[in-house]
Amino acid sequence: MDASFWHERWENQQIGFHRPEPHELLKKHFLNGIKAPATVFVPLCGKSKDLLWLLQKGYRVFGVELSELAVKQFFEDNQLTPEITQRGEFKEYAVDELVIWVGDFFKLQQNDLAGVDAWYDRAAMIALPPEMRRHYVQQLCEQLPGSAKGLLITLQYPAGYKDGPPFSVLEGEVEAGYGQRFSIEQIESGEGVINDQKPEDNPVTEQVYRLD
Ligand SMILES: C[S@@+](CC[C@H](N)C(=O)[O-])C[C@H]1O[C@@H](n2cnc3c(N)ncnc32)[C@H](O)[C@@H]1O
């Protein structure tokens, strides 16, 4: 999977992952562990309404997204006018306490994330195939400040049920990837859906982890 996969998705608006409302599990769990006004990093943020919800709850929000089209749509859809500035390899779109960098997450460096207190991953880890996921987790662990806490939402489904993305991520992989760096607690596991579709015998489940 390379950048063109995602650029094509955005150009063709094949964005079934995008939800019209902030994620229920974010609303349910985020405020408990992380107090505003923390700076929250949202990797692979798309044009998620979660960014807006975090902002409205008093957090400073820092997203990174490969597709400039997605970022432009975020600002247009929400009637926000960004200031646009080039920041090295990234193009920054900013308004109030929200900053989104357009560019490749894998090019972020420690300095870029120096002010981050917390991170939120919905449909970022599960968007990537296994080899890239390992690299993604390693990059997050290496570049985040030592004290940053996370909320991670993943999906699971039986092997062979579908091709990713989204990919199924088991507890063992979360533990293996993040276990050395964070203490991990699974705080919820329940029925999940993919692209809003729920077959009668839905085999998809959704997990929420707190990483401290
Ligand atoms: C499945 S979507 C999820 C978007 C968002 N988290 C949400 O919940 O709607 C994955 C997003 O990651 C972006 N992406 C993929 N690879 C990336 C990379 N290397 N750097 C930054 N963004 C990337 C894609 O363009 C896409 O918008």
The ligand as a Tripos MOL2 file, in Angstrom:
@<TRIPOS>MOLECULE
LIG
   27    29     1     0     0
SMALL
NO_CHARGES

@<TRIPOS>ATOM
      1 C1         -9.0520    4.8320    7.2040 C.3       1 LIG1
      2 S1         -8.7010    6.5230    7.0530 S.3       1 LIG1
      3 C2         -9.1070    7.1110    8.6710 C.3       1 LIG1
      4 C3         -9.2140    8.6100    8.7810 C.3       1 LIG1
      5 C4         -9.6570    9.1130   10.1610 C.3       1 LIG1
      6 N1         -8.7980    8.6270   11.2160 N.3       1 LIG1
      7 C5        -11.0970    8.7780   10.4440 C.2       1 LIG1
      8 O1        -11.3800    8.1970   11.4970 O.co2     1 LIG1
      9 O2        -11.9600    9.1310    9.6140 O.co2     1 LIG1
     10 C6         -6.9340    6.5360    7.0200 C.3       1 LIG1
     11 C7         -6.3650    7.8850    6.6290 C.3       1 LIG1
     12 O3         -4.9580    7.8510    6.7330 O.3       1 LIG1
     13 C8         -4.3980    8.6380    5.7060 C.3       1 LIG1
     14 N2         -3.0020    8.1720    5.5610 N.ar      1 LIG1
     15 C9         -2.5890    6.9810    5.0630 C.ar      1 LIG1
     16 N3         -1.2560    6.8770    5.1060 N.ar      1 LIG1
     17 C10        -0.7920    8.0260    5.6630 C.ar      1 LIG1
     18 C11         0.4990    8.5300    5.9850 C.ar      1 LIG1
     19 N4          1.6010    7.7990    5.7420 N.pl3     1 LIG1
     20 N5          0.6080    9.7440    6.5470 N.ar      1 LIG1
     21 C12        -0.4980   10.4800    6.8160 C.ar      1 LIG1
     22 N6         -1.7660   10.0660    6.5440 N.ar      1 LIG1
     23 C13        -1.9130    8.8620    5.9620 C.ar      1 LIG1
     24 C14        -5.3060    8.3940    4.5190 C.3       1 LIG1
     25 O4         -5.2310    9.3910    3.5430 O.3       1 LIG1
     26 C15        -6.6720    8.3370    5.2130 C.3       1 LIG1
     27 O5         -7.2730    9.5940    5.2220 O.3       1 LIG1
@<TRIPOS>BOND
     1     1     2 1
     2     2     3 1
     3     2    10 1
     4     3     4 1
     5     4     5 1
     6     5     6 1
     7     5     7 1
     8     7     8 2
     9     7     9 1
    10    10    11 1
    11    11    12 1
    12    11    26 1
    13    12    13 1
    14    13    14 1
    15    13    24 1
    16    14    15 ar
    17    14    23 ar
    18    15    16 ar
    19    16    17 ar
    20    17    18 ar
    21    17    23 ar
    22    18    19 1
    23    18    20 ar
    24    20    21 ar
    25    21    22 ar
    26    22    23 ar
    27    24    25 1
    28    24    26 1
    29    26    27 1
@<TRIPOS>SUBSTRUCTURE
     1 LIG1         1 GROUP 0 **** ****
